[in-house]
Protein backbone atom coordinates (compact mmCIF):
# COMPACT_ATOMS: atom_id res chain seq x y z
CA UNK A 1 0.00 0.00 0.00
CA UNK A 2 1.46 3.37 -1.03
CA UNK A 3 1.81 6.39 1.25
CA UNK A 4 -0.94 8.20 -0.69
CA UNK A 5 -3.32 5.26 -0.21
CA UNK A 6 -2.56 5.11 3.51
CA UNK A 7 -3.23 8.83 3.86
CA UNK A 8 -6.48 8.50 1.92
CA UNK A 9 -7.51 5.54 4.10
CA UNK A 10 -6.81 7.53 7.22
CA UNK A 11 -8.83 10.53 6.07
CA UNK A 12 -11.72 8.33 4.90
CA UNK A 13 -11.82 6.53 8.27
CA UNK A 14 -11.86 9.84 10.14
CA UNK A 15 -14.78 11.22 8.12
CA UNK A 16 -16.71 7.94 8.24
CA UNK A 17 -16.26 7.74 12.02
CA UNK A 18 -17.41 11.34 12.32
CA UNK A 19 -20.55 10.58 10.31
CA UNK A 20 -21.35 7.40 12.27
CA UNK A 21 -21.09 9.42 15.48
CA UNK A 22 -22.99 12.53 14.39
CA UNK A 23 -24.94 11.69 11.21
CA UNK A 24 -24.33 15.28 10.06
CA UNK A 25 -24.73 16.54 6.51
CA UNK A 26 -21.36 18.27 6.88
CA UNK A 27 -19.70 14.86 7.23
CA UNK A 28 -21.46 13.63 4.12
CA UNK A 29 -20.26 16.71 2.27
CA UNK A 30 -16.66 16.09 3.36
CA UNK A 31 -16.94 12.47 2.26
CA UNK A 32 -18.25 13.60 -1.12
CA UNK A 33 -15.34 16.03 -1.55
CA UNK A 34 -12.82 13.34 -0.58
CA UNK A 35 -14.30 10.94 -3.14
CA UNK A 36 -14.25 13.60 -5.83
CA UNK A 37 -10.56 14.23 -5.22
CA UNK A 38 -9.94 10.48 -5.31
CA UNK A 39 -11.67 10.33 -8.70
CA UNK A 40 -9.49 13.15 -10.03
CA UNK A 41 -6.41 11.31 -8.75
CA UNK A 42 -7.35 8.27 -10.82
CA UNK A 43 -9.02 6.11 -8.17
CA UNK A 44 -11.76 3.78 -9.32
CA UNK A 45 -14.94 2.38 -7.81
CA UNK A 46 -13.13 -0.79 -6.72
CA UNK A 47 -10.52 1.33 -4.93
CA UNK A 48 -13.29 3.15 -3.06
CA UNK A 49 -15.00 -0.13 -2.18
CA UNK A 50 -11.76 -1.58 -0.80
CA UNK A 51 -11.08 1.57 1.19
CA UNK A 52 -14.61 1.56 2.60
CA UNK A 53 -14.27 -2.10 3.55
CA UNK A 54 -11.02 -1.45 5.43
CA UNK A 55 -12.53 1.50 7.29
CA UNK A 56 -15.74 -0.38 8.07
CA UNK A 57 -13.85 -3.37 9.44
CA UNK A 58 -11.90 -1.12 11.81
CA UNK A 59 -15.03 0.63 13.04
CA UNK A 60 -16.94 -2.60 13.58
CA UNK A 61 -14.10 -3.89 15.75
CA UNK A 62 -14.84 -1.06 18.17
CA UNK A 63 -18.65 -0.72 18.03
CA UNK A 64 -21.89 -2.58 17.43
CA UNK A 65 -21.86 -3.87 13.86
CA UNK A 66 -25.53 -3.13 13.08
CA UNK A 67 -25.31 0.52 14.13
CA UNK A 68 -22.12 1.12 12.17
CA UNK A 69 -23.28 -0.64 8.99
CA UNK A 70 -26.56 1.29 8.80
CA UNK A 71 -24.80 4.66 8.92
CA UNK A 72 -21.83 3.56 6.81
CA UNK A 73 -24.14 2.46 3.99
CA UNK A 74 -25.49 5.96 3.44
CA UNK A 75 -22.02 7.45 3.73
CA UNK A 76 -20.61 5.03 1.14
CA UNK A 77 -23.46 5.79 -1.29
CA UNK A 78 -22.68 9.50 -0.97
CA UNK A 79 -18.99 8.86 -1.66
CA UNK A 80 -19.87 6.95 -4.82
CA UNK A 81 -21.91 9.87 -6.19
CA UNK A 82 -18.96 11.50 -8.03
CA UNK A 83 -18.19 8.19 -9.73
CA UNK A 84 -21.82 7.72 -10.74
CA UNK A 85 -22.00 11.23 -12.19
CA UNK A 86 -18.73 10.67 -14.05
CA UNK A 87 -20.08 7.42 -15.47
CA UNK A 88 -23.31 9.08 -16.56
CA UNK A 89 -21.35 11.92 -18.13
CA UNK A 90 -19.28 9.42 -20.11
CA UNK A 91 -22.46 7.68 -21.27
CA UNK A 92 -24.01 10.97 -22.36
CA UNK A 93 -20.80 11.88 -24.18
CA UNK A 94 -20.82 8.53 -25.97
CA UNK A 95 -24.44 9.04 -27.02
CA UNK A 96 -23.66 12.54 -28.29
CA UNK A 97 -20.64 11.27 -30.24
CA UNK A 98 -22.67 8.42 -31.72
CA UNK A 99 -25.36 10.90 -32.81
CA UNK A 100 -22.72 13.20 -34.31
CA UNK A 101 -21.21 10.30 -36.27
CA UNK A 102 -24.66 9.39 -37.58
CA UNK A 103 -25.31 12.98 -38.68
CA UNK A 104 -21.91 13.19 -40.40
CA UNK A 105 -22.49 9.88 -42.17
CA UNK A 106 -25.86 11.18 -43.35
CA UNK A 107 -24.19 14.26 -44.82
CA UNK A 108 -21.47 12.16 -46.44
CA UNK A 109 -24.14 9.94 -47.99
CA UNK A 110 -25.96 12.99 -49.37
CA UNK A 111 -22.73 14.41 -50.82
CA UNK A 112 -21.76 11.04 -52.30
CA UNK A 113 -25.12 10.66 -54.02
CA UNK A 114 -24.89 14.22 -55.33
CA UNK A 115 -21.46 13.54 -56.83
CA UNK A 116 -22.46 10.19 -58.27
CA UNK A 117 -25.92 11.07 -59.60
CA UNK A 118 -26.10 14.80 -60.26
CA UNK A 119 -22.51 15.35 -61.39
CA UNK A 120 -22.68 12.13 -63.41
CA UNK A 121 -25.79 13.32 -65.21
CA UNK A 122 -24.18 16.66 -66.00
CA UNK A 123 -21.11 14.96 -67.43
CA UNK A 124 -23.32 12.66 -69.52
CA UNK A 125 -25.03 15.74 -70.93
CA UNK A 126 -21.63 17.23 -71.76
CA UNK A 127 -20.63 14.03 -73.61
CA UNK A 128 -23.80 14.18 -75.72
CA UNK A 129 -23.33 17.88 -76.51
CA UNK A 130 -19.70 17.34 -77.50
CA UNK A 131 -20.62 14.41 -79.73
CA UNK A 132 -23.11 16.63 -81.58
CA UNK A 133 -20.47 19.34 -82.01
CA UNK A 134 -17.79 16.95 -83.26
CA UNK A 135 -19.89 15.71 -86.18
CA UNK A 136 -19.80 19.10 -87.90
CA UNK A 137 -16.08 19.77 -87.44
CA UNK A 138 -13.08 19.02 -89.70
CA UNK A 139 -10.93 15.98 -88.76
CA UNK A 140 -8.15 18.10 -87.20
CA UNK A 141 -10.60 19.75 -84.80
CA UNK A 142 -12.29 16.43 -84.07
CA UNK A 143 -8.99 15.06 -82.76
CA UNK A 144 -8.79 17.87 -80.20
CA UNK A 145 -12.34 17.18 -79.07
CA UNK A 146 -11.47 13.52 -78.56
CA UNK A 147 -8.67 14.61 -76.22
CA UNK A 148 -11.06 16.86 -74.30
CA UNK A 149 -13.63 14.09 -74.06
CA UNK A 150 -10.96 11.77 -72.66
CA UNK A 151 -10.22 14.32 -69.94
CA UNK A 152 -13.92 14.54 -69.10
CA UNK A 153 -14.04 10.76 -68.77
CA UNK A 154 -11.12 10.91 -66.34
CA UNK A 155 -13.01 13.52 -64.32
CA UNK A 156 -16.04 11.23 -64.32
CA UNK A 157 -13.96 8.32 -63.01
CA UNK A 158 -12.39 10.48 -60.26
CA UNK A 159 -15.81 11.77 -59.18
CA UNK A 160 -17.13 8.23 -59.03
CA UNK A 161 -14.14 7.16 -56.93
CA UNK A 162 -14.58 10.13 -54.64
CA UNK A 163 -18.26 9.27 -54.26
CA UNK A 164 -17.36 5.75 -53.16
CA UNK A 165 -14.72 7.08 -50.76
CA UNK A 166 -17.27 9.37 -49.12
CA UNK A 167 -19.96 6.70 -48.74
CA UNK A 168 -19.84 3.39 -50.63
CA UNK A 169 -23.29 2.35 -51.79
CA UNK A 170 -22.24 -1.29 -51.46
CA UNK A 171 -22.07 -0.79 -47.68
CA UNK A 172 -25.74 0.18 -47.61
CA UNK A 173 -26.84 -2.41 -50.15
CA UNK A 174 -24.72 -5.50 -49.45
CA UNK A 175 -23.10 -5.05 -46.07
CA UNK A 176 -19.72 -4.76 -44.39
CA UNK A 177 -17.62 -7.54 -45.94
CA UNK A 178 -18.49 -6.71 -49.59
CA UNK A 179 -17.83 -3.03 -48.84
CA UNK A 180 -14.41 -3.88 -47.35
CA UNK A 181 -13.60 -6.01 -50.38
CA UNK A 182 -14.40 -3.06 -52.66
CA UNK A 183 -12.28 -0.78 -50.47
CA UNK A 184 -9.39 -3.23 -50.65
CA UNK A 185 -9.66 -3.42 -54.43
CA UNK A 186 -9.65 0.37 -54.84
CA UNK A 187 -6.71 0.88 -52.47
CA UNK A 188 -4.74 -1.90 -54.17
CA UNK A 189 -5.23 -0.28 -57.59
CA UNK A 190 -4.27 3.14 -56.29
CA UNK A 191 -1.25 2.21 -54.14
CA UNK A 192 -0.10 -1.29 -55.08
CA UNK A 193 -0.71 -2.44 -51.49
CA UNK A 194 -1.76 -6.09 -51.20
CA UNK A 195 -4.98 -6.40 -49.18
CA UNK A 196 -7.00 -9.42 -48.16
CA UNK A 197 -10.41 -9.53 -46.49
CA UNK A 198 -11.66 -12.58 -44.60
CA UNK A 199 -14.74 -13.27 -42.51
CA UNK A 200 -18.46 -13.90 -42.76
CA UNK A 201 -21.15 -11.87 -41.05
CA UNK A 202 -24.26 -14.00 -41.43
CA UNK A 203 -27.14 -11.62 -40.89
CA UNK A 204 -26.59 -7.89 -41.32
CA UNK A 205 -25.20 -5.90 -38.42
CA UNK A 206 -26.79 -2.65 -37.23
CA UNK A 207 -25.93 0.19 -39.62
CA UNK A 208 -24.02 2.12 -36.93
CA UNK A 209 -21.70 -0.84 -36.31
CA UNK A 210 -21.12 -1.56 -40.00
CA UNK A 211 -20.33 2.08 -40.66
CA UNK A 212 -17.99 2.32 -37.66
CA UNK A 213 -16.03 -0.78 -38.67
CA UNK A 214 -15.80 0.38 -42.28
CA UNK A 215 -14.38 3.77 -41.19
CA UNK A 216 -11.99 2.09 -38.76
CA UNK A 217 -10.61 -0.18 -41.48
CA UNK A 218 -10.42 2.79 -43.87
CA UNK A 219 -8.36 4.76 -41.33
CA UNK A 220 -6.13 1.76 -40.52
CA UNK A 221 -5.42 1.10 -44.20
CA UNK A 222 -4.57 4.78 -44.73
CA UNK A 223 -2.14 4.52 -41.81
CA UNK A 224 -0.54 1.44 -43.36
CA UNK A 225 -0.01 3.35 -46.61
CA UNK A 226 1.10 6.71 -45.20
CA UNK A 227 3.00 5.81 -42.03
CA UNK A 228 3.77 2.09 -41.85
CA UNK A 229 5.15 1.73 -45.41
CA UNK A 230 3.50 -1.69 -45.45
CA UNK A 231 3.43 -4.04 -48.42
CA UNK A 232 0.38 -5.99 -47.33
CA UNK A 233 -2.61 -5.67 -44.99
CA UNK A 234 -4.88 -8.45 -43.75
CA UNK A 235 -8.41 -7.62 -42.58
CA UNK A 236 -10.24 -10.31 -40.63
CA UNK A 237 -13.80 -10.08 -39.29
CA UNK A 238 -14.92 -12.56 -36.64
CA UNK A 239 -18.41 -12.57 -35.17
CA UNK A 240 -19.53 -14.34 -32.02
CA UNK A 241 -22.78 -14.24 -30.14
CA UNK A 242 -21.51 -11.51 -27.82
CA UNK A 243 -19.24 -9.34 -29.95
CA UNK A 244 -17.70 -8.65 -33.32
CA UNK A 245 -13.93 -8.34 -33.69
CA UNK A 246 -12.15 -6.70 -36.58
CA UNK A 247 -8.40 -7.36 -36.82
CA UNK A 248 -6.30 -5.24 -39.19
CA UNK A 249 -2.69 -6.44 -39.51
CA UNK A 250 0.09 -4.94 -41.62
CA UNK A 251 3.72 -5.89 -42.24
CA UNK A 252 4.98 -2.32 -41.92
CA UNK A 253 7.63 -0.72 -39.76
CA UNK A 254 5.53 -0.66 -36.58
CA UNK A 255 5.97 1.99 -33.92
CA UNK A 256 6.63 2.56 -30.23
CA UNK A 257 3.43 1.41 -28.51
CA UNK A 258 4.00 3.79 -25.57
CA UNK A 259 5.05 6.79 -27.64
CA UNK A 260 3.00 9.89 -28.46
CA UNK A 261 2.06 8.55 -31.91
CA UNK A 262 -0.35 6.11 -30.31
CA UNK A 263 -2.79 8.84 -29.47
CA UNK A 264 -2.06 11.50 -32.05
CA UNK A 265 -0.04 10.98 -35.21
CA UNK A 266 -1.66 7.74 -36.35
CA UNK A 267 -5.27 8.75 -35.80
CA UNK A 268 -5.83 6.03 -33.19
CA UNK A 269 -7.57 8.45 -30.85
CA UNK A 270 -10.32 8.92 -33.45
CA UNK A 271 -10.67 5.15 -33.80
CA UNK A 272 -10.91 4.76 -30.02
CA UNK A 273 -13.56 7.48 -29.80
CA UNK A 274 -15.61 5.86 -32.54
CA UNK A 275 -15.41 2.50 -30.76
CA UNK A 276 -16.11 4.04 -27.35
CA UNK A 277 -19.35 5.55 -28.62
CA UNK A 278 -20.53 1.97 -29.29
CA UNK A 279 -19.18 0.51 -26.05
CA UNK A 280 -16.23 -1.02 -27.90
CA UNK A 281 -12.48 -1.05 -27.33
CA UNK A 282 -9.22 -0.99 -29.28
CA UNK A 283 -6.08 -3.05 -28.65
CA UNK A 284 -2.81 -2.22 -30.40
CA UNK A 285 -0.14 -4.88 -30.89
CA UNK A 286 3.02 -3.45 -32.43
CA UNK A 287 6.77 -3.20 -32.22
CA UNK A 288 9.38 -1.38 -34.23
CA UNK A 289 10.10 -3.25 -37.50
CA UNK A 290 7.50 -5.92 -36.65
CA UNK A 291 4.29 -4.55 -38.11
CA UNK A 292 1.07 -3.52 -36.38
CA UNK A 293 -2.18 -5.26 -35.55
CA UNK A 294 -5.29 -3.35 -34.47
CA UNK A 295 -8.02 -5.31 -32.70
CA UNK A 296 -11.36 -3.49 -32.66
CA UNK A 297 -14.03 -5.13 -30.49
CA UNK A 298 -17.68 -4.05 -30.40
CA UNK A 299 -20.24 -5.80 -28.17
CA UNK A 300 -23.46 -7.03 -29.77
CA UNK A 301 -26.78 -6.62 -27.98
CA UNK A 302 -29.35 -9.41 -28.05
C-alpha positions as CSV (number, residue, x, y, z in Angstrom):
1,X,0.0,0.0,0.0
2,X,1.5,3.4,-1.0
3,X,1.8,6.4,1.2
4,X,-0.9,8.2,-0.7
5,X,-3.3,5.3,-0.2
6,X,-2.6,5.1,3.5
7,X,-3.2,8.8,3.9
8,X,-6.5,8.5,1.9
9,X,-7.5,5.5,4.1
10,X,-6.8,7.5,7.2
11,X,-8.8,10.5,6.1
12,X,-11.7,8.3,4.9
13,X,-11.8,6.5,8.3
14,X,-11.9,9.8,10.1
15,X,-14.8,11.2,8.1
16,X,-16.7,7.9,8.2
17,X,-16.3,7.7,12.0
18,X,-17.4,11.3,12.3
19,X,-20.5,10.6,10.3
20,X,-21.3,7.4,12.3
21,X,-21.1,9.4,15.5
22,X,-23.0,12.5,14.4
23,X,-24.9,11.7,11.2
24,X,-24.3,15.3,10.1
25,X,-24.7,16.5,6.5
26,X,-21.4,18.3,6.9
27,X,-19.7,14.9,7.2
28,X,-21.5,13.6,4.1
29,X,-20.3,16.7,2.3
30,X,-16.7,16.1,3.4
31,X,-16.9,12.5,2.3
32,X,-18.3,13.6,-1.1
33,X,-15.3,16.0,-1.5
34,X,-12.8,13.3,-0.6
35,X,-14.3,10.9,-3.1
36,X,-14.3,13.6,-5.8
37,X,-10.6,14.2,-5.2
38,X,-9.9,10.5,-5.3
39,X,-11.7,10.3,-8.7
40,X,-9.5,13.2,-10.0
41,X,-6.4,11.3,-8.8
42,X,-7.4,8.3,-10.8
43,X,-9.0,6.1,-8.2
44,X,-11.8,3.8,-9.3
45,X,-14.9,2.4,-7.8
46,X,-13.1,-0.8,-6.7
47,X,-10.5,1.3,-4.9
48,X,-13.3,3.1,-3.1
49,X,-15.0,-0.1,-2.2
50,X,-11.8,-1.6,-0.8
51,X,-11.1,1.6,1.2
52,X,-14.6,1.6,2.6
53,X,-14.3,-2.1,3.5
54,X,-11.0,-1.4,5.4
55,X,-12.5,1.5,7.3
56,X,-15.7,-0.4,8.1
57,X,-13.8,-3.4,9.4
58,X,-11.9,-1.1,11.8
59,X,-15.0,0.6,13.0
60,X,-16.9,-2.6,13.6
61,X,-14.1,-3.9,15.7
62,X,-14.8,-1.1,18.2
63,X,-18.7,-0.7,18.0
64,X,-21.9,-2.6,17.4
65,X,-21.9,-3.9,13.9
66,X,-25.5,-3.1,13.1
67,X,-25.3,0.5,14.1
68,X,-22.1,1.1,12.2
69,X,-23.3,-0.6,9.0
70,X,-26.6,1.3,8.8
71,X,-24.8,4.7,8.9
72,X,-21.8,3.6,6.8
73,X,-24.1,2.5,4.0
74,X,-25.5,6.0,3.4
75,X,-22.0,7.5,3.7
76,X,-20.6,5.0,1.1
77,X,-23.5,5.8,-1.3
78,X,-22.7,9.5,-1.0
79,X,-19.0,8.9,-1.7
80,X,-19.9,6.9,-4.8
81,X,-21.9,9.9,-6.2
82,X,-19.0,11.5,-8.0
83,X,-18.2,8.2,-9.7
84,X,-21.8,7.7,-10.7
85,X,-22.0,11.2,-12.2
86,X,-18.7,10.7,-14.1
87,X,-20.1,7.4,-15.5
88,X,-23.3,9.1,-16.6
89,X,-21.3,11.9,-18.1
90,X,-19.3,9.4,-20.1
91,X,-22.5,7.7,-21.3
92,X,-24.0,11.0,-22.4
93,X,-20.8,11.9,-24.2
94,X,-20.8,8.5,-26.0
95,X,-24.4,9.0,-27.0
96,X,-23.7,12.5,-28.3
97,X,-20.6,11.3,-30.2
98,X,-22.7,8.4,-31.7
99,X,-25.4,10.9,-32.8
100,X,-22.7,13.2,-34.3
101,X,-21.2,10.3,-36.3
102,X,-24.7,9.4,-37.6
103,X,-25.3,13.0,-38.7
104,X,-21.9,13.2,-40.4
105,X,-22.5,9.9,-42.2
106,X,-25.9,11.2,-43.4
107,X,-24.2,14.3,-44.8
108,X,-21.5,12.2,-46.4
109,X,-24.1,9.9,-48.0
110,X,-26.0,13.0,-49.4
111,X,-22.7,14.4,-50.8
112,X,-21.8,11.0,-52.3
113,X,-25.1,10.7,-54.0
114,X,-24.9,14.2,-55.3
115,X,-21.5,13.5,-56.8
116,X,-22.5,10.2,-58.3
117,X,-25.9,11.1,-59.6
118,X,-26.1,14.8,-60.3
119,X,-22.5,15.4,-61.4
120,X,-22.7,12.1,-63.4
121,X,-25.8,13.3,-65.2
122,X,-24.2,16.7,-66.0
123,X,-21.1,15.0,-67.4
124,X,-23.3,12.7,-69.5
125,X,-25.0,15.7,-70.9
126,X,-21.6,17.2,-71.8
127,X,-20.6,14.0,-73.6
128,X,-23.8,14.2,-75.7
129,X,-23.3,17.9,-76.5
130,X,-19.7,17.3,-77.5
131,X,-20.6,14.4,-79.7
132,X,-23.1,16.6,-81.6
133,X,-20.5,19.3,-82.0
134,X,-17.8,17.0,-83.3
135,X,-19.9,15.7,-86.2
136,X,-19.8,19.1,-87.9
137,X,-16.1,19.8,-87.4
138,X,-13.1,19.0,-89.7
139,X,-10.9,16.0,-88.8
140,X,-8.2,18.1,-87.2
141,X,-10.6,19.7,-84.8
142,X,-12.3,16.4,-84.1
143,X,-9.0,15.1,-82.8
144,X,-8.8,17.9,-80.2
145,X,-12.3,17.2,-79.1
146,X,-11.5,13.5,-78.6
147,X,-8.7,14.6,-76.2
148,X,-11.1,16.9,-74.3
149,X,-13.6,14.1,-74.1
150,X,-11.0,11.8,-72.7
151,X,-10.2,14.3,-69.9
152,X,-13.9,14.5,-69.1
153,X,-14.0,10.8,-68.8
154,X,-11.1,10.9,-66.3
155,X,-13.0,13.5,-64.3
156,X,-16.0,11.2,-64.3
157,X,-14.0,8.3,-63.0
158,X,-12.4,10.5,-60.3
159,X,-15.8,11.8,-59.2
160,X,-17.1,8.2,-59.0
161,X,-14.1,7.2,-56.9
162,X,-14.6,10.1,-54.6
163,X,-18.3,9.3,-54.3
164,X,-17.4,5.7,-53.2
165,X,-14.7,7.1,-50.8
166,X,-17.3,9.4,-49.1
167,X,-20.0,6.7,-48.7
168,X,-19.8,3.4,-50.6
169,X,-23.3,2.4,-51.8
170,X,-22.2,-1.3,-51.5
171,X,-22.1,-0.8,-47.7
172,X,-25.7,0.2,-47.6
173,X,-26.8,-2.4,-50.2
174,X,-24.7,-5.5,-49.5
175,X,-23.1,-5.0,-46.1
176,X,-19.7,-4.8,-44.4
177,X,-17.6,-7.5,-45.9
178,X,-18.5,-6.7,-49.6
179,X,-17.8,-3.0,-48.8
180,X,-14.4,-3.9,-47.4
181,X,-13.6,-6.0,-50.4
182,X,-14.4,-3.1,-52.7
183,X,-12.3,-0.8,-50.5
184,X,-9.4,-3.2,-50.6
185,X,-9.7,-3.4,-54.4
186,X,-9.7,0.4,-54.8
187,X,-6.7,0.9,-52.5
188,X,-4.7,-1.9,-54.2
189,X,-5.2,-0.3,-57.6
190,X,-4.3,3.1,-56.3
191,X,-1.3,2.2,-54.1
192,X,-0.1,-1.3,-55.1
193,X,-0.7,-2.4,-51.5
194,X,-1.8,-6.1,-51.2
195,X,-5.0,-6.4,-49.2
196,X,-7.0,-9.4,-48.2
197,X,-10.4,-9.5,-46.5
198,X,-11.7,-12.6,-44.6
199,X,-14.7,-13.3,-42.5
200,X,-18.5,-13.9,-42.8
201,X,-21.1,-11.9,-41.0
202,X,-24.3,-14.0,-41.4
203,X,-27.1,-11.6,-40.9
204,X,-26.6,-7.9,-41.3
205,X,-25.2,-5.9,-38.4
206,X,-26.8,-2.6,-37.2
207,X,-25.9,0.2,-39.6
208,X,-24.0,2.1,-36.9
209,X,-21.7,-0.8,-36.3
210,X,-21.1,-1.6,-40.0
211,X,-20.3,2.1,-40.7
212,X,-18.0,2.3,-37.7
213,X,-16.0,-0.8,-38.7
214,X,-15.8,0.4,-42.3
215,X,-14.4,3.8,-41.2
216,X,-12.0,2.1,-38.8
217,X,-10.6,-0.2,-41.5
218,X,-10.4,2.8,-43.9
219,X,-8.4,4.8,-41.3
220,X,-6.1,1.8,-40.5
221,X,-5.4,1.1,-44.2
222,X,-4.6,4.8,-44.7
223,X,-2.1,4.5,-41.8
224,X,-0.5,1.4,-43.4
225,X,0.0,3.4,-46.6
226,X,1.1,6.7,-45.2
227,X,3.0,5.8,-42.0
228,X,3.8,2.1,-41.9
229,X,5.1,1.7,-45.4
230,X,3.5,-1.7,-45.5
231,X,3.4,-4.0,-48.4
232,X,0.4,-6.0,-47.3
233,X,-2.6,-5.7,-45.0
234,X,-4.9,-8.4,-43.8
235,X,-8.4,-7.6,-42.6
236,X,-10.2,-10.3,-40.6
237,X,-13.8,-10.1,-39.3
238,X,-14.9,-12.6,-36.6
239,X,-18.4,-12.6,-35.2
240,X,-19.5,-14.3,-32.0
241,X,-22.8,-14.2,-30.1
242,X,-21.5,-11.5,-27.8
243,X,-19.2,-9.3,-30.0
244,X,-17.7,-8.6,-33.3
245,X,-13.9,-8.3,-33.7
246,X,-12.1,-6.7,-36.6
247,X,-8.4,-7.4,-36.8
248,X,-6.3,-5.2,-39.2
249,X,-2.7,-6.4,-39.5
250,X,0.1,-4.9,-41.6
251,X,3.7,-5.9,-42.2
252,X,5.0,-2.3,-41.9
253,X,7.6,-0.7,-39.8
254,X,5.5,-0.7,-36.6
255,X,6.0,2.0,-33.9
256,X,6.6,2.6,-30.2
257,X,3.4,1.4,-28.5
258,X,4.0,3.8,-25.6
259,X,5.1,6.8,-27.6
260,X,3.0,9.9,-28.5
261,X,2.1,8.6,-31.9
262,X,-0.3,6.1,-30.3
263,X,-2.8,8.8,-29.5
264,X,-2.1,11.5,-32.1
265,X,0.0,11.0,-35.2
266,X,-1.7,7.7,-36.3
267,X,-5.3,8.7,-35.8
268,X,-5.8,6.0,-33.2
269,X,-7.6,8.5,-30.8
270,X,-10.3,8.9,-33.4
271,X,-10.7,5.1,-33.8
272,X,-10.9,4.8,-30.0
273,X,-13.6,7.5,-29.8
274,X,-15.6,5.9,-32.5
275,X,-15.4,2.5,-30.8
276,X,-16.1,4.0,-27.4
277,X,-19.4,5.5,-28.6
278,X,-20.5,2.0,-29.3
279,X,-19.2,0.5,-26.1
280,X,-16.2,-1.0,-27.9
281,X,-12.5,-1.1,-27.3
282,X,-9.2,-1.0,-29.3
283,X,-6.1,-3.0,-28.6
284,X,-2.8,-2.2,-30.4
285,X,-0.1,-4.9,-30.9
286,X,3.0,-3.5,-32.4
287,X,6.8,-3.2,-32.2
288,X,9.4,-1.4,-34.2
289,X,10.1,-3.2,-37.5
290,X,7.5,-5.9,-36.6
291,X,4.3,-4.5,-38.1
292,X,1.1,-3.5,-36.4
293,X,-2.2,-5.3,-35.5
294,X,-5.3,-3.3,-34.5
295,X,-8.0,-5.3,-32.7
296,X,-11.4,-3.5,-32.7
297,X,-14.0,-5.1,-30.5
298,X,-17.7,-4.1,-30.4
299,X,-20.2,-5.8,-28.2
300,X,-23.5,-7.0,-29.8
301,X,-26.8,-6.6,-28.0
302,X,-29.4,-9.4,-28.1
